[in-house]
Amino acid sequence: MSQPVEKTGKRKGDGQDNRYRLRLFLADNEPNSRLARQNLDRFCETYLKDSYEVEVVDVFQDFRSAIEYRVLVTPALMLVEPRGEQMLFGNLSDTGKLLKTLGIKGARV
Amino acid sequence: MKKPVSTTKGVPATQELSKVKTYITGLDEVLRGGLPEGRTTLVSGGPGCGKSILGLEFVYRGALNGEPGVFITFEESAAAVRNNARTLGWDLEKLEKEGRIFLMEGRISPRAILSGDFDLMGLMAIIEGQAKAMGARRVVLDSLDMILRLYNNFAREREELYSIYEWLYGKCLTSLITVKIIGESGVSTQYSFLEFMSDCVILLDQRMLDQVATRRLRVVKYRGSGFGRNEYPCAITGDGFHLIPLSGMTLNTAALGRKFSTGYPAMDKILGGGFSYGSSIIISGTTGTGKTTLACSTMLAACQRGERVLYINFEESEQAMLENMLSPGIDLRPMVKAGLFRIIPGMPESMGAEEHLLRFMLIIDEFKPNHLVVDAISSTRRMGSTQAAYEYLVRLGGSCKEKGISCFYINQTESSHDMYDISGMGVSSFTDAIILLRFFDTGDEVRRQLLVLKSRGTKHSSRYYEMTITDQGFKLKPFRIVPGTFRSGPSEEKGGAL
């Protein structure tokens, strides 16, 4: 699916060590979607530093990606690396869940 | 799509509600034209009552009629849906390839992890994008309750449902949502608010009647439209969902058709000229009195005139029946071969009355018989309750009458004296003729008696006749008892011919 994907949220660290590749599915500017984006930004800055890459997909802009990855629930975060497309639904307000899912140990919430 | 969403709720009072045909047999009739266009219809019911099939058929028949549709299944896998469709002879894959149906599995992986609140905007984006891309106006969300369970919070579930309804309404999509209801009352306690939100509510129900499963459909509500308010028997047979329209059923309104011969001049004479096309005839008697012989010889004569006969046999196999009829010299085999005589064997227990009825009605529509024989109506009781069997007979008879098909109901009775029993499950009121067969015990032998108990609109004989079954059909002569003695005169076997 090579639809025009909104990549405003995409960032890359300086190093080549992008151990965390994430894909965030949002629905326009819905409250939960806005919150998820904020939560993810904060999370990445705090815990992942320069070793991550985020691709943001707006399901209303790119419904075919939503079909492809079966994203009926938004916001949805797909952990492409390292968890092999594990899905995490919700506005990511539960940081502990995110840490656990990404396998980051020892961090303080 | 011209759809003024001017009023806050419900239908603009001045405007006739436009409808979308379901193309499902009998359902559009009950819905007075179809589902409300651009609105949401709720289909609820317990497990296994046919909600998914009803929804799928709405999309499938729409697609066949040039109205593409979107079907999202939240419980079954897409492969299972395609398989179910295949058993009904529907080729979904073909329609999917042609872009007339979009089928998507909406199950959420049990591995999914939740973190914070969420909504179903992804679902809406998919519906919107896909509907626009393929020009679809029909949307089915099958078992929507499954995905809502993710919330694990009823207030939140309810809120999300409201927004889905609102959103669908805004997009003017004609949608059908199915949810499971648990509980016997038929009203879902948890999702009952959905009934208030929906413009149309259809309740499906499967219940056991004397150990036989029967399906029912009821339209609970239809905002801005009239609808059939009864509970309608329905069945999933052959190629999909069928409703049996029974409202239009009228009894004995059609005038009887012209007469036809039984093939026996003596019998025709007793009947006052034969039977009538389009009439209902009961042949009643205890076992072995010659009911099947009488019916089959009359039907053989019909086939010889080139007429078609459908014989519904609940009693014995086709082979056994054809062979048994050879003994009185009635050879139906050439007629079977010529396609004029068709035997449908059926175990009454194997299906509910509705399924039987539908199956036979479909065969009748296809085969277009001139005559129908039901052997024996007494065994239809085993389809469920006596009430179900009675309704079954009334509907079958009514439908045949409308089509001008004559119906022979063979009725095996327990005793030859109980008149209610003879007339057969109380259906005598809609029958036009009743033939009674019985044994008469003369003291040293048993002889068969035939009596025309009733023959509407004819000057039929009202005396007993002696019926002798020979190897060339049967013979009739007036039944006489030698005066002065209780003993009768010599029977046909010893004496001469009629």
Interface residues (C-beta under 8 A of the other chain):
Chain A: F25 A27 D28 E30 N32 S33 L35 A36 N39 V59 F60 F63 R64 A66 I67 R70 V71 L72 V73 T74 P75 A76 L77 Q86 M87 L88 F89 G90 N91 L92 S93 D94 K97 L98 T101
Chain B: I72 M104 E105 G106 I108 S109 R111 A112 I113 L114 S115 G116 D117 F118 D119 L120 M121 G122 L123 M124 A125 I126 E128 G129 Q130 I147 L150
